[in-house]
Amino acid sequence: MDVKHDNNKFYVERDSEELGSLAYTPSGDVLTVTHTEVSPELSGQGVGKQLVSEVVQYARDEGKSIDAQCPFARGVIEKTPEYQDVLKN
């Protein structure tokens, strides 16, 4: 599923309907991830993890760190050793 990025949000959609999203607030060199949501029909398919992966790569590309206020995003980043480099101390 293709992840799109617009207006401080990564999202997936089908037939123009948003089925999952990860929202963040940029401030200086920190991206504060505030919310991750995936529709029940995509639950268990790894879409949430894919959204977190996209924001991690975006942070790397932009030279920023992530402050994961969203419990889901924080859990994924903390459990994935290769994402630790972008986690704000």
C-alpha positions as CSV (number, residue, x, y, z in Angstrom):
1,M,0.0,0.0,0.0
2,D,1.4,3.4,-1.0
3,V,2.1,5.9,1.8
4,K,1.5,9.5,1.0
5,H,2.8,12.5,2.8
6,D,1.1,15.9,3.0
7,N,0.3,18.6,5.7
8,N,2.4,17.0,8.5
9,K,0.8,13.6,8.0
10,F,1.7,10.3,6.5
11,Y,-1.4,8.4,5.3
12,V,-2.7,5.5,3.2
13,E,-5.9,5.6,1.2
14,R,-8.1,3.5,-1.0
15,D,-10.6,5.0,-3.4
16,S,-9.9,8.4,-2.0
17,E,-10.8,7.2,1.5
18,E,-8.1,7.6,4.2
19,L,-7.6,4.3,5.9
20,G,-4.6,5.0,8.1
21,S,-2.6,8.0,9.2
22,L,0.3,9.2,11.4
23,A,0.3,12.9,12.3
24,Y,3.3,14.9,13.5
25,T,4.1,18.4,14.5
26,P,7.4,19.8,13.3
27,S,9.3,22.2,15.6
28,G,12.9,23.1,14.8
29,D,14.7,19.8,14.3
30,V,12.2,17.7,16.1
31,L,9.1,15.9,14.7
32,T,6.6,15.3,17.5
33,V,4.5,12.3,16.5
34,T,1.1,12.9,18.0
35,H,-1.3,10.3,16.7
36,T,-1.4,7.1,14.7
37,E,-4.6,5.5,13.5
38,V,-5.5,2.6,11.2
39,S,-9.0,1.6,10.2
40,P,-10.3,-1.7,11.5
41,E,-10.4,-3.2,8.0
42,L,-6.5,-2.9,7.8
43,S,-5.9,-3.9,11.4
44,G,-3.1,-6.5,11.8
45,Q,-1.7,-5.9,8.3
46,G,1.3,-3.9,9.4
47,V,0.0,-0.5,8.1
48,G,0.7,1.3,11.4
49,K,4.3,0.0,11.4
50,Q,4.7,1.1,7.8
51,L,3.5,4.6,8.7
52,V,6.1,4.7,11.5
53,S,8.8,3.5,9.1
54,E,8.0,6.4,6.8
55,V,8.2,9.1,9.5
56,V,11.5,7.5,10.7
57,Q,13.0,7.7,7.1
58,Y,11.6,11.2,6.7
59,A,13.3,12.3,9.9
60,R,16.6,10.8,8.7
61,D,16.3,12.5,5.3
62,E,15.6,15.8,6.9
63,G,18.2,15.5,9.7
64,K,15.6,15.6,12.4
65,S,14.8,13.6,15.5
66,I,11.4,12.1,16.6
67,D,9.6,12.8,19.9
68,A,7.0,10.0,19.8
69,Q,4.2,11.2,22.0
70,C,1.9,8.7,20.4
71,P,2.0,5.4,22.4
72,F,1.9,3.2,19.3
73,A,4.7,5.0,17.4
74,R,6.8,5.1,20.6
75,G,6.4,1.4,21.0
76,V,7.3,0.6,17.5
77,I,10.4,2.8,17.6
78,E,11.6,1.5,21.0
79,K,11.2,-2.1,19.8
80,T,13.0,-1.6,16.6
81,P,16.8,-1.2,17.1
82,E,17.4,0.3,13.7
83,Y,15.0,3.2,14.5
84,Q,16.8,4.2,17.7
85,D,19.0,6.7,15.9
86,V,16.1,9.1,15.3
87,L,14.5,8.9,18.8
88,K,14.8,12.2,20.7
89,N,16.7,11.7,24.0
